[in-house]
Amino acid sequence: MLHNYNMYGMIEDRIAIAGAAPAFVMPDGSFVTYVQLGAEVGRMANALAATGVKPGDRVTVQVEKSFPNAVLYLACLKAGAVFNPLNSGYTSAELDYFLGDAQPSLLICQRSSLGLLAPIAERHAVRATLLLEPDGTGSLVDLAKSQTADHTTHICAADDLASLIYTSGTTGRSKGAMITHGNLASNTAALCETWRITSSDILLHALPIFHVHGLFVALNTTLSQGARILWQPKFDLDTALALLPQATLMMGVPTFYTRLLSSEAFGRQTCRTMRLFVSGSAPLLAETHIEFKDRTGHAILERYGMTETGMITSNPYAAEGRLAGTVGYPLPGISVRVADPEGKVLGPGEIGVIEVKGPNVFKGYWRNPEKTKAEFRADGYFITGDLGTIEPDGRLSIVGRAKDLIITGGLNVYPKEIEDELNAFPGVGEAAVVGIPHPDFGEGVIAVLAKASGADGNRIESESRIIEQLAGRLAKFKCPKRIFIVDELPRNAMGKVQKADLRTRYGQTFKS
């Protein structure tokens, strides 16, 4: 019998077991059972077919988070279509590029953006456009309601495409990462094993679902185990404080955790039912990790992944094994190494580019074989572009992005080392260190400091005083030549600091 690698098959098997158990609990307290979820997905899959979507066709989705949006993702898996989510914040020029590159057969958008998207869709010969509003209504939902729930899940090979996710495009044009059913299934199984996710878990889901974290990591793991999801359109502090005592599991970005810590009401009592807090998508400051543990008794589990690979490493499930500032060990079935730019594998403690190999690694970049070839070693390892070190026992620590490496006067400077020093200064919420053009050194080191929240931010010292104190802690070539103090750092939707914006903003600092 032909094996079906369709990722939805893992969820479909669980639906048969979970039955009347709640799958999604809505913000108003109503819920959708697993049986009802299966029926909704079947109707949505038939709605896709009714618009002419065939296995392998791209379905581009630019809408706000809603329950039907999650159903649409699952229906694309079930039907063998390729789910292509886009951030709702993209501009018309970006959307023109994405639709021209992905060439979807179906576009799902909101009425508010239809005027912008309709001519772009027509220009790129998109066959159909349907609406899905933030409140869960729209022509897509109407079409699905008119369909039968009976639908046979498409048989997929492990390397059949499940999703096309565009990278953030920090260097040049965004590239479409081809994520396969095998990638999703293997990563889901590895995470469920490592994080011990079961049908008893209740996940607080406040992440967006146009991104790997909220879409694949959160949905696939919980639904494949028959767990319950407390579904929220976005992170809201008061709502999170109210819902956490009902949850066992939360996946978030560092900003979620700093916001929780900003509330005096947050503490051990709030977390009394919690089993696990997971953080990713951006680095978690060691200070946040320590403060969170002191306040709640819970050590946040930090993991490491990226669009092209899903999750790569995780700190151990055992709380005593979670070390602040590290991202743990390779997940089951995944191999990680550190190498120099030429591909020579480096030893423990040496800084190099992180490379990864395993069933989690994507198929390649959409219609870009040259870029795909350039990002893989001859032996199949994918070059992540992240810099890190591996301890003798295999534990991985991230130093930064290779593109963020600063070369000043011929010497390498790793921003994270300086950022760690600056983050320890009173009044500093978070530091970002970048290199910008310098007439004498090639690149000059500068630091941008975001003030801590509340009254703590008033404790921040002057630029000259901070530089003076750093001189006793860092070699002269590492010390920032300028320090800028701001209210907040520029971030993307997942909370990651946008260093390219800082390099642009302060790029003329050393120009005469």
C-alpha positions in Angstrom: 0.0 0.0 0.0 1.3 3.5 -1.0 2.3 5.5 2.1 0.8 8.9 2.3 3.3 11.5 3.6 0.6 14.3 3.7 1.1 16.3 6.8 -2.6 16.6 7.3 -2.7 12.8 7.6 -1.1 13.1 11.1 -3.9 15.5 12.1 -6.6 13.4 10.5 -5.5 10.3 12.4 -5.8 12.3 15.6 -9.2 13.7 14.7 -10.5 10.1 14.7 -9.2 9.6 18.2 -10.0 13.0 19.7 -13.6 13.1 18.5 -15.7 15.4 20.5 -12.7 16.9 22.4 -12.3 20.7 21.9 -9.7 21.6 19.3 -10.0 25.4 19.2 -11.4 27.6 22.0 -12.4 30.9 20.5 -12.0 34.3 22.2 -15.7 34.4 23.1 -15.4 31.0 24.9 -17.1 28.9 22.2 -15.2 25.9 20.9 -14.8 23.7 17.8 -14.4 20.0 18.4 -12.0 17.8 16.5 -14.8 16.2 14.6 -16.2 19.6 13.7 -12.7 20.8 12.7 -12.3 17.8 10.3 -15.7 18.6 8.7 -14.7 22.3 8.3 -11.4 21.3 6.7 -13.2 18.9 4.3 -15.6 21.6 3.2 -12.8 24.1 2.7 -10.8 21.6 0.7 -13.8 21.1 -1.6 -14.2 24.9 -1.8 -10.6 25.1 -3.1 -11.4 22.4 -5.7 -14.5 24.4 -6.7 -12.3 27.4 -7.6 -10.1 25.1 -9.8 -7.2 24.6 -7.3 -5.3 21.4 -8.1 -2.6 19.6 -6.2 0.6 21.6 -6.5 -1.2 24.9 -7.2 -0.2 27.8 -4.9 -2.9 29.5 -2.8 -1.6 32.9 -1.7 -3.2 34.3 1.5 -2.9 37.8 2.8 -5.4 38.2 5.6 -5.4 38.8 9.3 -5.4 35.8 11.7 -8.7 34.1 12.1 -10.1 30.5 12.6 -11.1 30.1 8.9 -7.5 31.1 8.0 -6.2 28.2 10.1 -8.8 25.9 8.4 -7.6 27.1 5.0 -4.1 26.1 5.9 -5.2 22.7 6.9 -7.4 22.4 3.8 -4.5 23.2 1.5 -2.5 20.4 3.1 -5.4 18.0 2.7 -5.9 18.9 -0.9 -2.2 18.8 -1.8 -2.2 22.6 -2.6 0.7 24.8 -1.6 -0.1 27.3 1.2 1.6 30.7 0.6 0.9 33.1 3.5 2.0 36.7 3.3 2.4 39.3 6.0 -0.6 41.7 6.0 1.8 44.6 6.2 3.4 44.2 2.8 3.3 47.1 0.3 1.9 47.0 -3.3 5.4 46.7 -4.7 6.2 43.7 -2.5 2.9 42.1 -3.3 3.5 42.6 -7.0 6.7 40.7 -6.7 5.3 37.9 -4.6 2.3 37.3 -6.9 4.5 37.4 -9.9 7.0 34.9 -8.4 4.6 32.5 -6.7 2.1 32.6 -9.6 -0.9 31.3 -7.5 -4.1 30.0 -9.0 -6.1 31.5 -6.0 -5.6 34.6 -4.0 -7.3 35.1 -0.6 -7.4 38.7 0.7 -9.6 41.1 2.7 -12.0 43.5 1.2 -10.0 46.4 2.5 -7.0 45.4 0.3 -9.0 44.2 -2.7 -8.7 47.5 -4.5 -4.9 47.3 -4.2 -4.6 43.6 -5.0 -7.2 43.1 -7.8 -5.1 44.8 -10.6 -2.0 43.0 -9.4 -3.7 39.6 -9.4 -5.1 40.4 -12.9 -1.7 41.3 -14.2 -0.2 38.0 -13.0 -3.2 35.9 -14.3 -4.4 34.7 -10.9 -7.4 32.6 -11.7 -9.6 33.6 -8.8 -9.7 35.9 -5.8 -11.9 35.3 -2.7 -12.4 37.3 0.5 -11.7 36.3 4.1 -12.3 39.0 6.7 -10.8 39.2 10.2 -14.1 38.3 11.7 -14.2 35.0 9.8 -16.7 36.0 7.2 -16.3 36.4 3.4 -16.9 34.8 0.1 -14.4 32.0 0.8 -16.3 31.0 3.9 -19.6 31.3 2.1 -18.3 29.0 -0.6 -17.0 26.5 1.9 -20.4 26.4 3.7 -22.0 25.3 0.4 -19.7 22.2 0.1 -19.9 18.7 1.5 -17.6 17.7 4.3 -16.6 14.5 2.5 -13.1 14.9 1.0 -10.4 12.3 0.3 -7.0 13.5 1.5 -4.5 13.8 -1.4 -1.7 11.2 -1.4 1.6 13.0 -1.1 5.2 12.0 -1.4 7.6 13.2 1.3 9.1 15.8 -1.0 5.8 17.2 -2.3 5.4 20.9 -1.5 3.2 21.8 1.4 4.0 25.5 1.7 5.9 28.3 0.1 7.1 30.8 2.7 9.0 33.9 1.6 12.0 34.8 3.7 12.3 38.3 5.2 14.6 39.5 2.4 17.2 41.2 4.6 19.7 40.8 1.8 18.2 41.4 -1.7 14.8 40.0 -2.8 12.8 37.7 -0.6 13.2 34.1 -1.6 10.4 31.5 -1.6 11.4 28.6 0.7 9.8 25.3 -0.5 8.6 23.5 2.5 7.6 19.8 2.0 5.1 17.5 3.7 8.1 15.5 4.8 9.8 18.6 6.3 6.6 19.3 8.4 5.9 15.8 9.5 9.4 15.1 10.6 9.8 18.4 12.5 6.4 17.9 14.1 7.3 14.5 15.4 10.7 15.6 16.7 9.2 18.6 18.6 6.3 16.6 20.1 8.9 14.1 21.4 11.3 16.7 22.7 8.7 19.0 24.3 6.5 16.0 25.4 3.3 17.4 23.9 0.2 15.3 24.5 -3.6 15.4 24.2 -3.6 16.8 27.7 -2.0 20.0 26.7 -3.7 23.3 26.3 -1.8 25.8 24.1 -2.2 29.6 24.4 -1.9 30.6 20.7 -1.3 34.4 20.3 1.3 34.2 17.4 0.6 35.3 13.8 0.2 32.4 11.3 1.9 33.9 8.3 5.2 32.7 9.9 6.8 29.3 10.6 6.5 29.7 14.4 2.7 30.2 14.8 1.8 28.2 11.7 3.9 25.0 11.7 5.4 24.8 15.2 2.3 25.7 17.1 -0.5 24.3 15.0 1.1 21.1 13.7 2.4 20.0 17.1 -0.8 20.6 19.1 -3.3 19.4 16.5 -1.3 16.2 15.7 -1.6 15.3 19.4 -5.2 16.1 19.9 -4.3 19.0 22.2 -6.5 22.1 22.8 -5.8 25.6 21.4 -6.8 28.8 23.2 -7.1 30.8 20.0 -6.3 34.5 20.2 -6.0 37.0 17.2 -2.9 38.5 18.7 -1.0 38.9 22.0 -2.8 41.1 24.5 -1.3 41.4 28.0 -4.6 41.4 29.9 -6.0 38.5 27.9 -2.9 36.5 28.4 -2.9 37.0 32.1 -6.5 35.8 32.2 -5.9 32.8 30.0 -2.6 31.5 31.3 -4.2 29.8 34.4 -6.3 27.7 31.9 -3.2 26.7 29.8 -0.3 24.3 30.1 1.7 25.4 27.1 2.7 28.8 25.5 4.8 29.5 22.5 5.9 33.1 22.1 8.5 35.6 20.9 10.7 37.4 23.5 8.4 40.4 23.4 5.5 38.3 24.9 7.6 37.5 27.9 8.9 41.0 28.5 5.3 42.2 28.4 4.2 39.6 30.9 7.1 40.7 33.2 6.0 44.3 32.9 2.8 43.5 34.8 2.9 43.4 38.6 0.0 40.9 38.5 2.2 38.3 36.7 3.8 35.7 38.9 3.7 32.1 40.1 -0.1 32.1 40.7 -0.7 33.1 37.0 1.5 30.2 35.9 0.1 27.6 38.3 -1.2 25.3 35.5 1.6 25.9 33.1 3.9 23.0 32.0 6.1 24.7 29.4 7.0 28.2 28.0 8.8 28.2 24.7 10.5 31.2 23.1 11.8 31.7 19.6 11.9 33.8 16.4 14.3 36.3 18.0 17.0 36.0 20.6 15.8 35.8 24.3 17.9 38.1 26.5 19.6 36.2 29.3 18.2 38.9 31.7 14.7 38.1 30.6 15.3 34.4 31.1 16.6 34.9 34.6 13.9 37.4 35.7 11.2 35.1 34.3 12.5 32.2 36.3 12.8 34.3 39.5 9.3 35.6 39.1 7.5 32.4 38.1 9.7 29.4 38.9 9.6 28.5 35.1 12.8 28.5 33.0 11.8 29.5 29.4 12.8 26.9 26.9 14.6 28.6 24.0 14.9 26.9 20.7 16.5 27.7 17.3 15.1 27.5 13.8 14.5 29.3 10.6 12.1 29.4 7.7 14.2 27.1 5.6 14.6 24.4 8.2 11.8 24.6 10.7 13.2 23.9 14.2 16.8 22.8 14.4 17.8 22.7 18.1 16.1 23.0 21.5 17.1 23.4 25.0 16.3 20.2 27.0 12.9 19.6 28.4 14.4 19.1 31.9 14.4 22.7 33.3 17.8 22.3 34.9 19.3 21.8 31.4 18.0 25.0 30.0 20.9 27.5 29.9 20.2 31.2 29.3 21.9 32.4 26.1 22.1 29.0 24.5 19.7 27.2 22.1 20.4 23.7 23.2 21.0 20.5 21.2 20.0 19.2 17.8 16.5 17.7 17.6 16.2 14.0 16.9 17.4 13.1 13.4 19.1 16.5 12.8 22.8 17.0 12.4 24.4 20.4 13.2 28.0 21.6 12.7 30.0 24.8 12.6 32.2 25.6 9.7 34.4 28.3 8.2 33.4 30.2 5.0 35.1 27.6 2.9 33.2 24.7 4.6 36.0 23.4 6.8 34.4 22.0 9.9 35.5 23.7 13.1 36.1 22.3 16.6 34.3 22.9 19.9 34.3 26.6 21.0 35.3 28.0 17.6 33.0 30.6 16.0 31.8 29.7 12.5 28.7 29.5 10.3 26.1 27.0 11.5 25.2 24.3 9.0 22.4 21.8 9.3 21.3 18.5 7.6 18.2 16.4 8.2 14.6 15.7 7.0 13.6 19.2 8.3 15.7 21.0 5.7 13.7 22.6 2.9 13.6 21.5 -0.7 15.3 24.7 -2.0 14.3 28.2 -3.1 11.3 28.5 -5.4 12.4 28.7 -9.1 15.9 29.7 -8.0 18.3 26.7 -8.5 21.4 28.9 -8.5 20.7 30.3 -5.1 19.7 26.9 -3.8 23.0 25.4 -5.0 24.9 28.2 -3.4 23.4 27.6 0.0 24.1 23.9 0.2 27.5 22.1 0.7 28.4 19.2 -1.5 27.6 16.8 1.3 24.0 18.1 1.7 24.4 20.5 4.6 22.4 23.7 4.4 24.4 26.9 5.2 22.2 28.9 7.6 24.1 32.2 7.6 24.0 32.2 11.4 27.2 32.3 13.4 27.6 30.1 16.4 29.7 27.8 18.6 29.3 24.2 19.7 30.3 23.0 23.1 32.1 19.6 23.4 28.7 18.0 24.5 27.0 19.4 21.4 25.2 22.4 22.9 24.8 25.3 20.4 25.0 29.0 21.1 24.2 31.7 18.5 26.7 34.5 18.1 24.8 36.4 15.4 24.3 36.5 11.7 27.3 36.2 9.4 26.1 39.3 7.6 26.2 41.2 10.9 29.8 40.4 11.5 31.8 43.6 11.8 35.3 43.9 10.3 37.0 47.0 11.7 40.6 47.6 10.9 40.9 44.0 9.7 39.7 42.6 13.0 36.5 40.6 13.5 33.9 41.9 15.9 30.9 39.8 16.9 28.0 42.1 17.9 26.6 39.8 20.5 29.6 40.0 22.7 29.2 43.8 22.9 25.5 43.6 23.2 25.7 41.3 26.2 27.9 43.8 27.9 25.6 46.8 27.1 22.5 44.9 28.2 23.9 44.7 31.7 24.0 48.5 32.1 21.3 50.1 34.2 18.4 51.5 32.2 19.2 49.6 29.0 16.2 47.5 27.7 18.1 46.1 24.8 21.2 46.9 22.8 21.8 46.4 19.1 25.4 46.7 17.7 26.1 47.2 14.0 29.0 48.2 11.8 28.7 51.2 9.5 31.2 52.7 6.9 34.2 54.4 8.5 36.9 56.2 6.5 39.9 54.8 8.5 38.7 51.3 9.7 36.4 50.2 6.9 33.7 49.7 9.4 33.1 51.5 12.7 31.3 49.9 15.6 28.2 51.7 16.9 25.6 50.7 19.4 21.9 51.7 19.6 20.4 51.3 23.0 16.6 51.1 23.7 15.7 52.4 27.1 14.2 49.9 29.6 10.5 50.3 30.1 9.0 52.5 32.8 11.1 54.4 35.4 14.1 52.0 34.9 14.7 53.7 31.5 15.6 56.9 33.3 18.6 55.2 34.8 20.5 55.0 31.5 23.8 56.8 31.5 25.3 59.2 29.0 27.1 58.0 25.8 30.5 59.1 27.1 30.0 57.4 30.5 29.0 54.1 28.9 31.9 54.2 26.5 34.3 55.0 29.4 33.0 52.0 31.4 33.2 49.6 28.4 36.8 50.5 27.9 37.6 48.4 31.0 35.7 45.4 29.7 36.4 45.2 26.0 39.4 45.5 23.7 39.6 48.9 22.2 38.7 47.8 18.7 35.5 46.3 20.0 34.3 49.3 21.9 31.6 51.3 20.1 32.8 54.6 18.7 29.3 56.0 19.0 26.3 55.1 21.1 22.8 56.3 20.3 19.9 56.1 22.8 16.4 55.6 21.5 12.9 54.7 23.0 12.7 51.5 20.9 14.5 49.4 18.3 13.0 48.7 14.9 11.6 45.2 14.8 9.8 43.0 12.3 6.4 41.2 13.0 8.1 38.5 14.9 10.0 40.9 17.2 13.4 40.5 15.6 15.6 43.6 15.6 16.0 45.0 12.1 19.7 45.7 12.0 19.6 46.7 8.3 17.3 49.6 9.3 19.9 50.7 11.9 22.7 50.5 9.4 20.7 52.7 7.0 19.6 55.2 9.7 23.1 55.7 11.2 25.1 55.0 8.0 26.4 58.6 7.6 27.7 58.9 11.2 31.4 58.8 10.3 31.1 60.7 7.0 32.9 64.0 7.0 
